[in-house]
């Protein structure tokens, strides 16, 4: 578990409760990261970088609102770079002034990881450099999707430059994967997520 001091206190306080999560190890690596609130993906980039540089082992990150029910270890462990899916949005083409390519594409990182830890380390360093550049020119409320630029748009440009074709989880695991990222405040979506997991694991209602 990579977290900050506040997160470590919260997880420690839950250690003997039914909400406790079975982490083998907890490392405080996210203290003193000074970014605006709309840079919500920045902690993920630091975690990607730390995992690839310090541990040097293949890994897969799942966003907290994404779920996969099949055993996909064998399929995923052979992939250089793993992402959720490819996106195409016009607003991605608006950041060429900040060193990004003028195209409409990005890779969604609801799932991210892979076996090429050297490439992930290089990507993470570039993503952090891009984030540092962008925070000087963005507004904390107007640019609410800026994290999609330094995490997802930059990842697409990086993979294109390195001629890497990521493994697309949504395409290859279509029936077993769900990501509820734009419906977190929708009670219907929460109920559907719980029903999906209950059906999948025969938990009943």
N, C-alpha and C positions, 0 to 999 in steps of 0.2 A: 504494500500500500504506500503510494507516494502522496504526501499531504503536507500541510503546514502545521504550525504549532497548535492553532485552534482546532484544526481537524483531529490532530493526535489526541488532544484532551477529550474531544467528544467521543472518539472511538474507544478510548481507554475507559471512559465512564460507562460505556455500554458492555464492557468486557464480560460481565457475569449475568447479563440480561438476555432475554429471548431475542433481542434485536442484534446481538453480537454477531459479527462477521468473522469467519475463520481465516484471517490473514496470517501467513507464515512469518511475515516480517513487516515492520512499518518504518519508513524512512521519511524524515522531515527535509524536504528539498524545495518547498514552495514559499518559504518565508522571504520577506523583503522583495517581492516581485511587484514593482510599481507600475501598473498599467490601469487605465480607466476601466470602469465596469463593463463597457461594451466590448472589451477584448476578452470575452468570456472563454475563449478557447486557448488562452495563453498557457494556462496550467497544463493542458494536454500536451502542448508542444514541448514544454520543459520535461514532462514525464517521458515522452517519446525519446527525447535526446538522452536523458539519464539512462533509460533502459538500454538504448543501443550503444552508448559509449561506455557505461560502467559495467553492465551485465553482459553485454555482447552476445546475447542469446535471442533467438527468434521469439516474438511475442505477438499477441493480438489484443488490441484495446476495443472494448465495447462501451459505447455511451450508456449512461444509466437508464435510458429510455429505449434501449434496443434489446431484442431477445432472439435467440436462435435455439431451436429445440432438437435438431439432429446432431449426431456425433460427427462433427466435421473436422476433427483433428487431422486425420490422414490427408484430407483434401487441402486444408489450409497450410499445413507445415511444409508443403512443397512449393509455396508461392513466394516469389521475391517481394512483392508489395500487394497488400490486401486492402481493398476499399469497399464501401457500401455500393455505390453506383456512380455513373457518370452523369453530371448535370449540364444543362445548357440554358443559361439565363443571360439576357442582354446586359444586365448591370455588371457582369464579370468583365466586359470589354472596356470598362471606363477607367482602368487603373494602369494604363500603359505608361503614364507619366511617372509612375513609381517603380519602374523596372519590370513590370509584368507584361506578358505578351497580350497583344490586342486580339483576343478571341473570346468566345462566349462560354468557355468550358471550364469545368471544375470536377474534382472527385469528392463526393460526399464521404465524410469521415465518421459516420455513425459507427462504422467498424473501420479500424486501421491497424496495420502491422505488417508482418512479413518476416522472411528469413534473411533478407539482405540487410543486415544491421548497419553495414557501412553506408549504404544508400540512405537508410533512414536517418542516420546521424548527420549526413550531409544535407538532406532535406530539412531536418530540424534546425540546423544552424542557419540555413537560408530563410526559413519561415520566421525565425526570431529576428533576423536582420530586417526582413520585410515589415514585420510588426513594429519594430522600432522606428522605421521610416514613416509608416502610416500614422502612428499616434501623434506625430507633429502636425498633421494636416487634417485630422478628422474630428468630428463633433460627437460628444458622448451620447447624445440622444438621437440626433439625426442619422448618424452612421451606425445603426444598430446591428447591421449585418457585416461589419468590418472583419469580424473573426472568420467569416467565410472566405475572405480574400486571402489573408496570410496563411490560413490553414489549408483550404480546399482549392482555391484558384492557383495559389503558388504550387501546390502539389501536382496539379495537372501540368503546369508549365515545366516543372522539374522532371516529371516522368517523360514528357515529350522530348526534352533535351537529352535525357539519358537513354531514350529509346526503350523504356520500360512500359510494358502493357500490364497494368494491375489486374488482379483477380477480382471480379465484380461479384460480391456476395449475393446481392439482390437478384442478379441474373442467374447465378448458378445454384442458389438455395431458395428459389422463389417461394416454395410452399412452407418452408420452415422458419423463415426470418420475418420479423416485424420491427419497425422503428416508428415510434409514436411522437416524433420530435415536434410536429406542429399542432398537436392536439393535447398537450399536457394539461391544459386547463379545461378540457372537455370531459365531463363526467362519463359521457357515453363511450369515449375512446378508452378511458381507464377501465370501464366495465368490460369492454371488448378485449382489452389486453389481458385482464384477469381470466376471462372466459377462455381465451386462446391458450393460456398457460395451463389452466385447469383441465381442458380437454386433452392437451398434449401429454400431460403427466398423470392423467386419470385421478385427479384430485377431487372430483365431484364438484358440487356447487357451493 
